[in-house]
C-alpha cells in the first residue's frame, strides 16, 4: 500500500497492478496494515481523524474522529481489530474496537521515543506512563484490555521500552543523560539493573536477539555492550575504532568506475539510454588490505543530538550476526559474528548509510546510502545493484517482504520494488 496526497493505493506485490483505490478525507500522514492484512489504517493527524478500509469489503469503511482531543499517533493492536490512538499532549490513549464499537481509555501515557510495546505473541501490551513526576509501566491483557500489573520504574526520565521476543522480559531504558537499563519480568519484578558508566551521554539504541538470549545496547561512547539472559551481566563489548587492524576481519570497500562506451556507438544528439549510461557510474566492492583507516567525523560537541555513538543496530533472523552503525563513522556498516563474539566484516561505502535491514528469512543484509543503488551482503559476499530507473532515484529507506523474495525501495517521492531470484535448492 502507498499513499499519494489523500489517495490510498493498494497494489499486487508481484505485478504492481492496482487492486484498490481509496479516497480519504484529507492528506494521509501515516498508514499501517492490520496483522492479518484484511484492514488498512490511514491517519490524518492534522484533522484528528483515522480512516480504516477493508480489503475484502471495499464498500465498508470506518472513520474515527478524536475531535478536540487531537491526534499525534495511531497504531493497530496485534489482533488487527483494535486501534490505539494517542491524543495531543499525551493526555490519554483511546482503544477503539472495530468489532464491538466499544472504547477504552488509558490515562497519562508518556511522551517518549517508544512508549508502547506489544509481546510478539500479541497477548500483552506494556505502556510507559508519567504521573506525579514519576515513571510507571502498566501491563495490559490485549484480549480484554484489563490491567494486569502497574508498577513504578527506577528511571529519571524513561526513554523507551521493548519486550524480549519470548515475551518474558521487558527492557526499560533511561534518557541519554543517564546510562541505565532496567529488566522487568511480566509480573513487574525488577530482575536486574545495568549501568556501564556515569556522567556522560548514555544509551542511543537497543536490540534484542531473536532468541531472547542477548540484549545489545548501543551507546554514545561508540561501543555496543551485549548482556546475557541468565545473569543479565555484560559478556562482551564491541568497539568501533576508525582503524581496522585485525587481519581476520574482511573489509569490503565500495569503488566507483565509469562505464566504457564504444566510440562507434556515439551519436549526436545521443539516445536517451546512451545519455543515461554516459553519466551514470557503476560501483563494485574491493577487498581492502588491513590495516584500513575509515573516514571519521568529529562530532560538534555544543549541539543537541550530536552525530556520535551507535545509532543503528539489528540482529540477523538466525541469531548469527549483528549489524551496527557508528554515527562517527557514517559510511561504514559493521557486521559481528555472534557465535564467536568477534568482528566479521566491515562494509565501507562511498556515501553515508541511510538505512539497513536484514532479510527476514536468511542472513542477508540490505543497505542503502541515499543514491540509486542497493547493496546486499551475505556470508557468501557483497554485491552492489543499480536501480534501473531514469532520473535521480535516491533510496533513503528500504523494507523487506516477509518472504524475503522482494523489497520495497523508497525515495522521497517514489518507490520501486526489487525482486530477488530464489536459489534453487
Number of C-alpha atoms within 10 A of each C-alpha: 16 15 19 13 12 16 17 22 16 18 15 11 15 9 7 11 11 12 11 14 14 14 16 21 13 16 19 24 14 16 19 17 17 20 14 11 12 14 19 21 22 26 26 23 21 13 16 20 22 26 19 21 22 17 15 10 10 11 9 10 13 12 14 14 15 18 11 10 15 20 24 16 18 23 22 20 21 21 15 18 17 22 24 20 26 25 22 18 14 21 16 18 22 19 22 20 16 14 8 9 9 10 13 13 14 18 14 17 24 25 18 16 11 15 19 21 18 22 20 14 11 15 15 23 22 25 22 25 26 18 12 5 8 14 20 20 24 19 23 20 15 19 12 8 15 12 15 15 14 16 14 15 22 18 19 15 19 29 21 23 25 22 25 23 18 13 19 13 23 22 20 25 30 22 20 19 14 20 22 22 23 21 22 19 15 16 13 19 11 15 13 14 16 15 14 12 12 11 8 12 16 24 27 23 20 24 21 22 22 18 13 18 17 23 22 23 22 27 23 23 18 20 18 26 19 24 20 15 15 8 10 18 15 17 12 14 16 18 13 21 15 16 13 18 13 12 10 11 18 18 23 22 21 20 14 12 10 12 13 8 11 7 7 6 9 13 10 5 8 12 12 10 9 15 13 14 15 15 10 14 13 15 18 15 19 13 12 13 14 15 13 15 11 18 15 16 13 11 14 11 10 7 8 7 10 14 19 21 25 25 20 20 23 22 24 22 18 13 19 16 27 23 21 24 25 30 23 23 24 23 20 27 24 20 25 21 15 18 9 10 16 16 22 19 20 20 21 25 22 17 14 17 23 18 18 25 20 24 23 17 15 14 18 20 21 20 24 26 22 19 18 20 20 21 20 19 19 14 11 6 11 19 14 18 14 14 17 10 10 9 8 9 21 20 25 19 21 22 18 19 16 11 11 18 15 19 20 16 23 19 17 10 8 12 16 17 18 17 14 10 9 9 5 4 3
